[in-house]
Amino acid sequence: MSTSAQRKRTESSNSMIVSRVAAIDWDRVASDLDASGWARFPKLLSPAECRQMAELYPDDTRFRSKVIMSRHGFGRGEYKYFSYPLPDLIAALRPALYERLAPIANRWNEIMGIAVRYPEEHAEFLARCHKAGQTRPTPLLLQYVEGDYNCLHQDLYGDHVFPLQVVFLLSQPGEDFSGGELVLTEQRPRMQSRAEVTNLEQGDAAVFAVHHRPVQGTRGAYRVNMRHGVSRLRSGRRNTLGVIFHDAR
């Protein structure tokens, strides 16, 4: 394929991604995030896009680092952080999703009394990260096999943190793997923690709070602490794509 044809194909694919993101019911997403700290994007990626993304995993030239979870007490399994330039699909998804999520993030910060505000465009937010020395890309591919799991954690990486992130399930439950559910926990002040287990289908994405989210109480809003992880995989192989909007030191 010629360079010109490849460019046109990439532009067409990017345009489709932007259109799909625009077609999401963002009022529902905002409502779900406010109610429980997470929301689902059904079938945001096609099966072909999921396979193509998962097939990048063996190509180390695409990535800046690899993490074996058991070596760091993170759980079992492994993941790789992409290097710049990002694959076209991620390069299109990241700004398109950010621009829709930024108003929610700003509203949350206002409710929680946090002074930080996020610019409308992702490129401007990345410039803020890079100026502070957070220059390493954070989108990642994760791979789990039977017995693997991911401990509850938060993806912070530096002083500049965008408070929402998105994970895409690239494998098909019941065919490629069993188990391996997305687990979200909410630590409420002076109360026991609440857990939610989420079953995604191939191509589905979940957006959830990275660190804190506001909750309305009888005496006004207060912050709850959020963590996420993955339950133990009972069989097969599970691949996911994580899209984090801030870069790392």
C-alpha positions as CSV (number, residue, x, y, z in Angstrom):
1,M,0.0,0.0,0.0
2,S,1.3,3.5,-0.9
3,T,2.1,6.1,1.8
4,S,-0.8,8.2,0.5
5,A,-3.3,5.3,0.6
6,Q,-2.1,4.3,4.1
7,R,-2.6,7.9,5.2
8,K,-6.1,8.0,3.8
9,R,-7.0,4.7,5.5
10,T,-5.7,5.9,8.8
11,E,-7.6,9.2,8.5
12,S,-10.8,7.2,7.7
13,S,-10.2,4.9,10.7
14,N,-9.6,7.8,13.0
15,S,-12.7,9.6,11.8
16,M,-14.8,6.5,12.6
17,I,-13.3,6.3,16.1
18,V,-14.2,10.0,16.7
19,S,-17.7,9.4,15.4
20,R,-18.2,6.4,17.7
21,V,-17.1,8.3,20.7
22,A,-19.4,11.2,19.8
23,A,-22.3,8.8,19.5
24,I,-22.0,7.6,23.1
25,D,-24.8,8.7,25.4
26,W,-22.7,11.0,27.5
27,D,-25.5,12.1,29.7
28,R,-25.9,8.4,30.8
29,V,-22.1,8.1,31.2
30,A,-22.0,11.2,33.5
31,S,-25.0,9.9,35.5
32,D,-23.4,6.4,35.9
33,L,-20.1,7.9,36.9
34,D,-21.8,10.2,39.5
35,A,-23.8,7.2,40.9
36,S,-21.1,4.5,41.1
37,G,-17.7,5.8,39.9
38,W,-17.8,3.9,36.6
39,A,-19.7,3.6,33.3
40,R,-19.7,1.2,30.3
41,F,-19.1,1.9,26.7
42,P,-20.7,-1.1,24.9
43,K,-18.9,-2.4,21.7
44,L,-16.8,0.7,21.2
45,L,-14.2,-1.5,19.4
46,S,-15.0,-4.0,16.7
47,P,-13.8,-7.7,17.1
48,A,-11.2,-7.0,14.3
49,E,-9.8,-4.0,16.1
50,C,-9.6,-6.0,19.3
51,R,-7.7,-8.7,17.6
52,Q,-5.3,-6.3,15.8
53,M,-4.6,-4.5,19.1
54,A,-4.0,-7.8,21.0
55,E,-1.7,-9.0,18.3
56,L,0.7,-6.1,18.9
57,Y,1.7,-7.6,22.3
58,P,4.7,-9.7,21.1
59,D,6.2,-6.8,19.1
60,D,8.6,-5.2,21.6
61,T,9.4,-2.4,19.2
62,R,6.0,-0.9,20.0
63,F,6.6,-0.6,23.8
64,R,8.9,1.3,26.1
65,S,8.8,-1.2,29.0
66,K,7.4,-4.5,30.3
67,V,6.3,-5.2,33.8
68,I,6.0,-8.7,35.3
69,M,3.5,-8.2,38.1
70,S,4.7,-10.9,40.4
71,R,8.2,-9.3,40.7
72,H,6.6,-6.2,42.2
73,G,3.8,-7.6,44.3
74,F,1.2,-6.3,41.8
75,G,-0.4,-9.7,41.3
76,R,0.3,-12.2,38.5
77,G,0.4,-11.5,34.8
78,E,2.2,-8.9,32.7
79,Y,1.8,-5.7,30.9
80,K,3.6,-3.4,28.5
81,Y,3.6,0.4,28.2
82,F,3.4,1.7,24.6
83,S,6.1,4.1,23.4
84,Y,5.4,7.2,21.3
85,P,4.2,7.3,18.6
86,L,1.2,5.5,19.8
87,P,-0.7,3.1,17.5
88,D,-3.2,4.9,15.3
89,L,-6.2,3.5,17.2
90,I,-5.0,4.7,20.6
91,A,-3.8,8.0,19.1
92,A,-7.4,8.6,18.0
93,L,-9.2,7.2,21.1
94,R,-7.2,9.1,23.7
95,P,-8.0,12.7,22.7
96,A,-11.5,11.9,21.6
97,L,-12.4,10.3,24.9
98,Y,-10.5,13.0,26.9
99,E,-12.4,15.9,25.4
100,R,-15.7,14.3,26.5
101,L,-14.5,13.3,29.9
102,A,-12.8,16.6,30.8
103,P,-16.0,18.5,31.6
104,I,-17.0,15.6,34.0
105,A,-13.5,15.8,35.6
106,N,-13.7,19.5,36.1
107,R,-17.2,19.3,37.6
108,W,-16.0,16.6,40.0
109,N,-13.0,18.7,41.1
110,E,-15.3,21.7,41.7
111,I,-17.6,19.5,43.9
112,M,-14.6,18.2,45.8
113,G,-13.0,21.6,46.3
114,I,-10.0,20.8,44.2
115,A,-8.6,23.8,42.4
116,V,-7.1,21.9,39.4
117,R,-9.0,22.3,36.1
118,Y,-8.4,20.4,32.9
119,P,-8.1,22.1,29.4
120,E,-10.6,21.2,26.7
121,E,-8.0,19.5,24.5
122,H,-5.8,16.5,25.4
123,A,-2.7,18.0,23.7
124,E,-2.8,20.9,26.0
125,F,-3.1,18.7,29.1
126,L,-0.2,16.5,27.8
127,A,1.9,19.7,27.4
128,R,1.2,20.4,31.1
129,C,2.4,16.9,32.0
130,H,5.5,17.1,29.9
131,K,6.5,20.5,31.3
132,A,6.5,18.9,34.7
133,G,8.7,16.0,33.5
134,Q,5.9,13.5,32.9
135,T,6.9,12.6,29.4
136,R,6.5,8.8,29.2
137,P,3.3,7.5,27.6
138,T,1.0,5.5,29.8
139,P,-1.4,3.5,27.4
140,L,-0.7,-0.2,28.0
141,L,-1.6,-3.7,26.9
142,L,-2.2,-6.2,29.6
143,Q,-2.0,-10.0,29.3
144,Y,-3.3,-12.6,31.8
145,V,-3.3,-16.4,31.6
146,E,-4.8,-19.0,33.9
147,G,-4.2,-18.1,37.6
148,D,-3.2,-14.5,36.9
149,Y,-4.8,-11.5,38.6
150,N,-4.2,-7.8,39.2
151,C,-4.2,-6.5,42.8
152,L,-6.3,-3.4,43.6
153,H,-4.4,-0.3,42.7
154,Q,-4.4,3.3,41.3
155,D,-2.6,4.5,38.2
156,L,-1.2,7.8,39.3
157,Y,2.4,8.2,37.9
158,G,3.1,11.8,38.9
159,D,1.7,15.1,40.2
160,H,-0.5,15.7,37.2
161,V,-3.3,13.1,37.2
162,F,-6.4,13.0,35.0
163,P,-9.1,11.6,37.3
164,L,-10.7,9.1,34.9
165,Q,-9.3,6.3,32.8
166,V,-10.7,3.7,30.3
167,V,-10.0,0.0,29.9
168,F,-11.0,-2.0,26.8
169,L,-11.6,-5.8,26.9
170,L,-9.9,-7.3,23.8
171,S,-10.7,-10.9,24.4
172,Q,-14.0,-12.8,24.3
173,P,-15.3,-14.1,27.6
174,G,-16.4,-17.7,27.5
175,E,-14.3,-18.4,24.4
176,D,-10.9,-16.9,25.1
177,F,-11.0,-17.0,28.9
178,S,-13.1,-17.4,32.0
179,G,-12.9,-15.5,35.2
180,G,-10.8,-12.3,35.1
181,E,-13.6,-9.9,36.0
182,L,-12.9,-6.1,36.4
183,V,-13.1,-5.3,40.1
184,L,-13.8,-1.8,41.4
185,T,-13.7,-0.8,45.1
186,E,-14.8,2.3,46.9
187,Q,-13.4,3.2,50.3
188,R,-15.8,5.4,52.1
189,P,-14.9,7.5,55.1
190,R,-15.7,5.8,58.4
191,M,-17.5,3.1,56.5
192,Q,-16.7,-0.4,55.1
193,S,-15.4,-0.6,51.5
194,R,-17.9,-1.3,48.7
195,A,-16.8,-3.6,45.8
196,E,-18.4,-4.0,42.4
197,V,-17.5,-6.8,39.9
198,T,-18.0,-6.0,36.2
199,N,-18.3,-8.4,33.3
200,L,-17.3,-6.8,30.0
201,E,-17.8,-8.3,26.5
202,Q,-15.2,-8.1,23.8
203,G,-15.0,-4.6,22.5
204,D,-16.7,-3.1,25.6
205,A,-14.9,-0.4,27.6
206,A,-15.3,0.8,31.1
207,V,-14.4,4.3,32.3
208,F,-13.8,4.7,36.0
209,A,-12.3,7.0,38.6
210,V,-8.5,6.8,39.0
211,H,-8.2,8.0,42.5
212,H,-11.1,10.0,44.1
213,R,-14.7,10.7,43.2
214,P,-17.3,12.9,44.9
215,V,-20.3,11.4,46.6
216,Q,-23.3,13.3,47.9
217,G,-24.0,12.8,51.6
218,T,-26.6,14.2,53.9
219,R,-24.2,17.0,54.8
220,G,-22.9,17.7,51.4
221,A,-20.3,16.1,49.1
222,Y,-17.4,14.1,50.3
223,R,-14.5,12.2,48.6
224,V,-14.3,8.4,48.3
225,N,-11.1,6.6,47.4
226,M,-11.3,4.3,44.4
227,R,-9.2,1.3,43.4
228,H,-9.4,-1.2,40.6
229,G,-8.1,-4.7,39.8
230,V,-8.8,-8.0,38.0
231,S,-10.0,-11.2,39.6
232,R,-8.2,-14.5,39.1
233,L,-8.3,-15.9,35.6
234,R,-9.8,-19.4,35.7
235,S,-8.8,-20.4,32.2
236,G,-7.5,-19.2,28.8
237,R,-5.9,-15.8,28.0
238,R,-7.2,-12.3,28.6
239,N,-5.9,-9.2,26.8
240,T,-7.0,-5.7,27.7
241,L,-6.0,-2.2,26.6
242,G,-5.7,0.5,29.2
243,V,-6.0,4.2,28.2
244,I,-4.7,6.6,30.8
245,F,-4.7,10.3,29.9
246,H,-1.8,11.6,31.9
247,D,1.8,10.7,31.1
248,A,4.3,9.4,33.6
249,R,7.7,10.5,35.0
